[in-house]
Amino acid sequence: MWERAPDNSSLNWASAASLCANKVVGGTRGWRLPSVVELVSLIDPSLPAPFVPVNVFTNVQLANYWSTTTRGNSPLDAWGVNFKFGNVIDAMGKTGNSFVWCVRGPMQVSVY
């Protein structure tokens, strides 16, 4: 389950993960940062930027969004998705700031 309107905060990776873990939406808890596979699944290349149906999702920034997926050979970097260009970013420094789009549901270790 995705947030209909992602948070408008630009945070570092650790703060983004914490924001999701502590989020309460409509009385529900259990939110988390998505994996890069989950996050890029929102992209519909047939749509204009931000590449998501605007009648379903609102407040999507034309910018980078964090995933929880750490870059394998560089633990100081994480993968993300850019909703201005509709592409995956493979080296976002975790101390920099990016936007946060939380997801709710079971974690699948195989996609992290």
BAVOFI-913685 format. One record per residue (C-alpha): residue number from 1; x, y, z; residue in one letter. Coordinates in steps of 0.5 Angstrom, whole numbers, plus 2048, in hexadecimal, padded with zeros to 3 digits. Example, Ala and Ser with C-alpha at 12.3 -4.5 7.8 and 13.67 -1.06 7.14 Angstrom:
<pt><seq>1</seq><px>819</px><py>7F7</py><pz>810</pz><type>A</type></pt>
<pt><seq>2</seq><px>81B</px><py>7FE</py><pz>80E</pz><type>S</type></pt>
//
This chain:
<pt><seq>1</seq><px>800</px><py>800</py><pz>800</pz><type>M</type></pt>
<pt><seq>2</seq><px>803</px><py>807</py><pz>7FE</pz><type>W</type></pt>
<pt><seq>3</seq><px>802</px><py>80D</py><pz>801</pz><type>E</type></pt>
<pt><seq>4</seq><px>7FD</px><py>811</py><pz>7FC</pz><type>R</type></pt>
<pt><seq>5</seq><px>801</px><py>818</py><pz>7FE</pz><type>A</type></pt>
<pt><seq>6</seq><px>808</px><py>817</py><pz>7FF</pz><type>P</type></pt>
<pt><seq>7</seq><px>80C</px><py>81B</py><pz>805</pz><type>D</type></pt>
<pt><seq>8</seq><px>80E</px><py>821</py><pz>803</pz><type>N</type></pt>
<pt><seq>9</seq><px>814</px><py>821</py><pz>807</pz><type>S</type></pt>
<pt><seq>10</seq><px>81B</px><py>820</py><pz>804</pz><type>S</type></pt>
<pt><seq>11</seq><px>820</px><py>81C</py><pz>809</pz><type>L</type></pt>
<pt><seq>12</seq><px>826</px><py>818</py><pz>809</pz><type>N</type></pt>
<pt><seq>13</seq><px>825</px><py>811</py><pz>809</pz><type>W</type></pt>
<pt><seq>14</seq><px>825</px><py>80F</py><pz>810</pz><type>A</type></pt>
<pt><seq>15</seq><px>820</px><py>815</py><pz>812</pz><type>S</type></pt>
<pt><seq>16</seq><px>81C</px><py>812</py><pz>80C</pz><type>A</type></pt>
<pt><seq>17</seq><px>81C</px><py>80B</py><pz>80E</pz><type>A</type></pt>
<pt><seq>18</seq><px>81A</px><py>80E</py><pz>815</pz><type>S</type></pt>
<pt><seq>19</seq><px>814</px><py>812</py><pz>813</pz><type>L</type></pt>
<pt><seq>20</seq><px>811</px><py>80C</py><pz>80F</pz><type>C</type></pt>
<pt><seq>21</seq><px>812</px><py>808</py><pz>815</pz><type>A</type></pt>
<pt><seq>22</seq><px>80E</px><py>80D</py><pz>81A</pz><type>N</type></pt>
<pt><seq>23</seq><px>809</px><py>80F</py><pz>815</pz><type>K</type></pt>
<pt><seq>24</seq><px>802</px><py>80E</py><pz>816</pz><type>V</type></pt>
<pt><seq>25</seq><px>7FD</px><py>80F</py><pz>811</pz><type>V</type></pt>
<pt><seq>26</seq><px>7F5</px><py>80E</py><pz>812</pz><type>G</type></pt>
<pt><seq>27</seq><px>7F7</px><py>80B</py><pz>818</pz><type>G</type></pt>
<pt><seq>28</seq><px>7FC</px><py>806</py><pz>815</pz><type>T</type></pt>
<pt><seq>29</seq><px>803</px><py>804</py><pz>817</pz><type>R</type></pt>
<pt><seq>30</seq><px>808</px><py>800</py><pz>814</pz><type>G</type></pt>
<pt><seq>31</seq><px>80A</px><py>804</py><pz>80E</pz><type>W</type></pt>
<pt><seq>32</seq><px>812</px><py>804</py><pz>80B</pz><type>R</type></pt>
<pt><seq>33</seq><px>816</px><py>806</py><pz>806</pz><type>L</type></pt>
<pt><seq>34</seq><px>815</px><py>802</py><pz>800</pz><type>P</type></pt>
<pt><seq>35</seq><px>81A</px><py>7FE</py><pz>7FC</pz><type>S</type></pt>
<pt><seq>36</seq><px>81D</px><py>801</py><pz>7F6</pz><type>V</type></pt>
<pt><seq>37</seq><px>819</px><py>7FB</py><pz>7F2</pz><type>V</type></pt>
<pt><seq>38</seq><px>812</px><py>7FD</py><pz>7F5</pz><type>E</type></pt>
<pt><seq>39</seq><px>814</px><py>805</py><pz>7F4</pz><type>L</type></pt>
<pt><seq>40</seq><px>815</px><py>804</py><pz>7ED</pz><type>V</type></pt>
<pt><seq>41</seq><px>80F</px><py>800</py><pz>7EC</pz><type>S</type></pt>
<pt><seq>42</seq><px>80B</px><py>806</py><pz>7ED</pz><type>L</type></pt>
<pt><seq>43</seq><px>80E</px><py>809</py><pz>7E6</pz><type>I</type></pt>
<pt><seq>44</seq><px>80A</px><py>809</py><pz>7E0</pz><type>D</type></pt>
<pt><seq>45</seq><px>80E</px><py>80B</py><pz>7DA</pz><type>P</type></pt>
<pt><seq>46</seq><px>808</px><py>80D</py><pz>7D6</pz><type>S</type></pt>
<pt><seq>47</seq><px>806</px><py>812</py><pz>7DB</pz><type>L</type></pt>
<pt><seq>48</seq><px>809</px><py>819</py><pz>7DB</pz><type>P</type></pt>
<pt><seq>49</seq><px>80D</px><py>81B</py><pz>7E1</pz><type>A</type></pt>
<pt><seq>50</seq><px>80D</px><py>819</py><pz>7E7</pz><type>P</type></pt>
<pt><seq>51</seq><px>80B</px><py>813</py><pz>7E3</pz><type>F</type></pt>
<pt><seq>52</seq><px>805</px><py>811</py><pz>7E8</pz><type>V</type></pt>
<pt><seq>53</seq><px>7FE</px><py>812</py><pz>7E7</pz><type>P</type></pt>
<pt><seq>54</seq><px>7FC</px><py>818</py><pz>7EA</pz><type>V</type></pt>
<pt><seq>55</seq><px>7F5</px><py>816</py><pz>7EB</pz><type>N</type></pt>
<pt><seq>56</seq><px>7F8</px><py>811</py><pz>7F0</pz><type>V</type></pt>
<pt><seq>57</seq><px>7FE</px><py>814</py><pz>7F3</pz><type>F</type></pt>
<pt><seq>58</seq><px>7FF</px><py>81C</py><pz>7F5</pz><type>T</type></pt>
<pt><seq>59</seq><px>805</px><py>820</py><pz>7F8</pz><type>N</type></pt>
<pt><seq>60</seq><px>80A</px><py>81C</py><pz>7F4</pz><type>V</type></pt>
<pt><seq>61</seq><px>810</px><py>820</py><pz>7F3</pz><type>Q</type></pt>
<pt><seq>62</seq><px>814</px><py>820</py><pz>7ED</pz><type>L</type></pt>
<pt><seq>63</seq><px>81A</px><py>81E</py><pz>7F1</pz><type>A</type></pt>
<pt><seq>64</seq><px>81E</px><py>818</py><pz>7F3</pz><type>N</type></pt>
<pt><seq>65</seq><px>81B</px><py>813</py><pz>7F9</pz><type>Y</type></pt>
<pt><seq>66</seq><px>81E</px><py>80F</py><pz>7FD</pz><type>W</type></pt>
<pt><seq>67</seq><px>81E</px><py>807</py><pz>7FD</pz><type>S</type></pt>
<pt><seq>68</seq><px>820</px><py>803</py><pz>803</pz><type>T</type></pt>
<pt><seq>69</seq><px>825</px><py>7FF</py><pz>7FE</pz><type>T</type></pt>
<pt><seq>70</seq><px>82C</px><py>800</py><pz>800</pz><type>T</type></pt>
<pt><seq>71</seq><px>831</px><py>800</py><pz>7FA</pz><type>R</type></pt>
<pt><seq>72</seq><px>834</px><py>7F9</py><pz>7FB</pz><type>G</type></pt>
<pt><seq>73</seq><px>83C</px><py>7FC</py><pz>7FA</pz><type>N</type></pt>
<pt><seq>74</seq><px>83B</px><py>802</py><pz>7FD</pz><type>S</type></pt>
<pt><seq>75</seq><px>837</px><py>802</py><pz>804</pz><type>P</type></pt>
<pt><seq>76</seq><px>837</px><py>80A</py><pz>805</pz><type>L</type></pt>
<pt><seq>77</seq><px>832</px><py>80A</py><pz>7FE</pz><type>D</type></pt>
<pt><seq>78</seq><px>82B</px><py>808</py><pz>7FD</pz><type>A</type></pt>
<pt><seq>79</seq><px>827</px><py>807</py><pz>7F7</pz><type>W</type></pt>
<pt><seq>80</seq><px>822</px><py>80C</py><pz>7F5</pz><type>G</type></pt>
<pt><seq>81</seq><px>81D</px><py>80E</py><pz>7F0</pz><type>V</type></pt>
<pt><seq>82</seq><px>81C</px><py>814</py><pz>7EC</pz><type>N</type></pt>
<pt><seq>83</seq><px>815</px><py>816</py><pz>7EB</pz><type>F</type></pt>
<pt><seq>84</seq><px>817</px><py>81C</py><pz>7E6</pz><type>K</type></pt>
<pt><seq>85</seq><px>81B</px><py>818</py><pz>7E1</pz><type>F</type></pt>
<pt><seq>86</seq><px>818</px><py>811</py><pz>7E3</pz><type>G</type></pt>
<pt><seq>87</seq><px>81E</px><py>80D</py><pz>7E4</pz><type>N</type></pt>
<pt><seq>88</seq><px>822</px><py>809</py><pz>7EA</pz><type>V</type></pt>
<pt><seq>89</seq><px>828</px><py>80D</py><pz>7ED</pz><type>I</type></pt>
<pt><seq>90</seq><px>82D</px><py>808</py><pz>7F0</pz><type>D</type></pt>
<pt><seq>91</seq><px>831</px><py>80C</py><pz>7F4</pz><type>A</type></pt>
<pt><seq>92</seq><px>82E</px><py>811</py><pz>7F9</pz><type>M</type></pt>
<pt><seq>93</seq><px>832</px><py>813</py><pz>7FE</pz><type>G</type></pt>
<pt><seq>94</seq><px>82E</px><py>811</py><pz>805</pz><type>K</type></pt>
<pt><seq>95</seq><px>830</px><py>818</py><pz>808</pz><type>T</type></pt>
<pt><seq>96</seq><px>82D</px><py>81C</py><pz>803</pz><type>G</type></pt>
<pt><seq>97</seq><px>826</px><py>81E</py><pz>803</pz><type>N</type></pt>
<pt><seq>98</seq><px>820</px><py>81B</py><pz>7FE</pz><type>S</type></pt>
<pt><seq>99</seq><px>819</px><py>81A</py><pz>7FE</pz><type>F</type></pt>
<pt><seq>100</seq><px>815</px><py>814</py><pz>802</pz><type>V</type></pt>
<pt><seq>101</seq><px>80F</px><py>810</py><pz>800</pz><type>W</type></pt>
<pt><seq>102</seq><px>80D</px><py>80B</py><pz>805</pz><type>C</type></pt>
<pt><seq>103</seq><px>80A</px><py>804</py><pz>803</pz><type>V</type></pt>
<pt><seq>104</seq><px>806</px><py>7FF</py><pz>808</pz><type>R</type></pt>
<pt><seq>105</seq><px>807</px><py>7F8</py><pz>807</pz><type>G</type></pt>
<pt><seq>106</seq><px>80B</px><py>7F2</py><pz>808</pz><type>P</type></pt>
<pt><seq>107</seq><px>812</px><py>7F3</py><pz>807</pz><type>M</type></pt>
<pt><seq>108</seq><px>815</px><py>7EE</py><pz>802</pz><type>Q</type></pt>
<pt><seq>109</seq><px>81C</px><py>7ED</py><pz>803</pz><type>V</type></pt>
<pt><seq>110</seq><px>81E</px><py>7EA</py><pz>7FC</pz><type>S</type></pt>
<pt><seq>111</seq><px>81D</px><py>7F1</py><pz>7F9</pz><type>V</type></pt>
<pt><seq>112</seq><px>821</px><py>7F5</py><pz>7FE</pz><type>Y</type></pt>
//
